[in-house]
Amino acid sequence: VDIAHQRVIRDGVTRSLTPTESKLLHILLRNAGHALHTDFLIDRLWPLQDVRKDALRVYVHRLRAKVEPDAGHPRYIQTVQGVGYQFTRF
């Protein structure tokens, strides 16, 4: 993970991150092991906008596609039912 250059290198392939994806990944990494509420994440990503939870789900989906070995079965960016998301280290 290279937050400064907004990219992830997985399996030798560099994947560019959008500014929002980069910020989301940074927040998740800084709080690894802790479940972060969706409202907390939305407030951090879009502090001055009224954004729906669907937008967050889209960005999590896109980020998983770039970070996870198998986005359909995420190992790192976990959904915590009734709360939000958590980055899990292995």
C-alpha positions in Angstrom: 0.0 0.0 0.0 1.4 3.4 -1.0 -1.1 6.0 0.3 1.2 8.9 -0.7 1.1 7.9 -4.3 -2.5 6.6 -4.2 -1.8 3.1 -5.3 -1.8 -0.5 -4.2 0.6 -3.2 -5.5 -1.0 -6.6 -5.4 0.6 -9.7 -7.1 3.2 -7.4 -8.7 0.5 -5.3 -10.4 0.1 -1.6 -9.5 -3.5 -0.5 -9.1 -4.2 3.2 -8.9 -6.6 4.5 -6.2 -8.9 7.4 -6.5 -8.5 10.1 -3.8 -11.6 8.8 -2.0 -10.4 5.2 -2.2 -7.1 6.2 -0.9 -8.6 8.2 2.0 -10.9 5.3 2.8 -8.1 2.8 2.8 -6.0 5.1 5.0 -8.8 5.4 7.6 -9.3 1.7 7.6 -5.6 0.9 8.0 -5.1 3.5 10.8 -7.9 1.8 12.7 -7.1 -1.8 11.7 -8.8 -4.3 14.0 -11.5 -1.9 15.0 -15.0 -1.9 13.5 -15.8 1.6 12.1 -19.4 2.7 11.9 -20.6 3.7 8.5 -21.6 7.1 9.7 -18.1 7.7 11.0 -16.6 6.7 7.6 -19.1 8.9 5.7 -18.3 11.9 8.0 -14.6 11.4 7.4 -14.9 10.9 3.6 -17.5 13.6 2.9 -17.6 16.0 5.8 -19.5 18.8 4.1 -21.8 16.7 2.0 -25.0 14.8 2.6 -24.0 11.4 1.3 -26.0 8.1 1.5 -24.6 4.8 2.7 -24.9 3.5 -0.8 -22.0 5.7 -1.9 -19.8 4.2 0.8 -20.8 0.7 -0.2 -19.7 1.5 -3.8 -16.3 2.8 -2.7 -15.8 -0.3 -0.4 -16.7 -2.5 -3.4 -14.2 -0.7 -5.7 -11.5 -0.8 -3.0 -11.9 -4.5 -2.4 -11.5 -5.1 -6.1 -8.1 -3.5 -5.9 -6.9 -4.7 -2.6 -8.4 -8.2 -2.1 -7.1 -11.4 -3.7 -10.7 -12.4 -4.1 -13.1 -9.4 -3.7 -16.1 -11.8 -3.5 -14.6 -13.3 -0.3 -12.8 -10.4 1.3 -10.0 -11.2 3.8 -8.9 -7.6 4.6 -11.8 -5.3 4.3 -14.5 -7.0 6.4 -18.2 -6.0 6.7 -19.3 -5.9 10.3 -23.0 -6.4 10.3 -25.0 -3.6 12.0 -21.8 -1.5 12.3 -19.8 -0.9 9.2 -16.4 -2.0 8.1 -13.1 -3.1 9.5 -9.6 -3.8 8.2 -8.3 -7.1 9.4 -4.6 -8.0 9.2 -3.5 -11.5 8.6 
